[in-house]
């Protein structure tokens, strides 16, 4: 996880009076890295005017 992202997450947690536990940032980083990678894939698609129908799969595929 980028240092700036970690600082942003810390600021949000502080704003709500929450303190991360040991290892939380490593887990946040794993989830955030996966999310960002998938978001970049979506942004790279040229769908033109096509409507999309997003779906949710609770079991991520292994790549």
C-alpha positions as CSV (number, residue, x, y, z in Angstrom):
1,X,0.0,0.0,0.0
2,X,1.3,3.4,-0.9
3,X,2.2,5.6,2.1
4,X,-0.2,8.3,1.1
5,X,-3.0,5.8,1.0
6,X,-2.1,4.5,4.5
7,X,-2.1,8.1,5.8
8,X,-5.5,8.7,4.3
9,X,-6.9,5.6,5.9
10,X,-5.4,6.6,9.2
11,X,-7.0,10.0,9.0
12,X,-10.4,8.5,8.3
13,X,-10.1,6.1,11.2
14,X,-9.0,8.9,13.4
15,X,-11.9,11.0,12.3
16,X,-14.3,8.3,13.6
17,X,-12.3,7.5,16.7
18,X,-11.2,4.1,15.5
19,X,-7.8,2.6,16.1
20,X,-6.4,-0.1,13.8
21,X,-5.2,-3.3,15.3
22,X,-1.9,-5.0,14.6
23,X,-1.9,-6.3,11.0
24,X,-5.0,-4.2,9.9
25,X,-3.0,-2.2,7.4
26,X,-1.5,-5.3,5.8
27,X,-5.1,-6.6,5.3
28,X,-6.4,-3.2,4.1
29,X,-3.5,-3.1,1.7
30,X,-4.3,-6.6,0.3
31,X,-8.0,-5.7,-0.3
32,X,-7.2,-2.2,-1.6
33,X,-4.5,-3.5,-4.0
34,X,-7.1,-6.0,-5.4
35,X,-9.8,-3.4,-5.7
36,X,-7.5,-0.9,-7.5
37,X,-6.2,-3.6,-9.9
38,X,-9.8,-4.5,-10.8
39,X,-10.8,-0.8,-11.1
40,X,-7.9,-0.2,-13.5
41,X,-9.1,-3.1,-15.6
42,X,-12.6,-1.6,-15.8
43,X,-11.3,1.8,-16.6
44,X,-9.2,0.4,-19.5
45,X,-12.3,-1.0,-21.2
46,X,-13.8,1.0,-24.0
47,X,-17.5,0.3,-23.8
48,X,-18.6,3.2,-25.8
49,X,-22.4,3.8,-25.2
50,X,-23.0,0.2,-24.0
51,X,-24.9,-0.3,-20.8
52,X,-23.3,-2.5,-18.3
53,X,-24.8,-4.8,-15.7
54,X,-22.4,-5.3,-12.9
55,X,-22.6,-8.5,-10.9
56,X,-21.2,-9.7,-7.6
57,X,-19.3,-12.9,-7.1
58,X,-18.5,-13.6,-3.4
59,X,-15.8,-16.1,-4.4
60,X,-13.0,-14.3,-6.2
61,X,-11.4,-16.2,-9.0
62,X,-7.7,-17.1,-8.8
63,X,-5.6,-15.6,-11.6
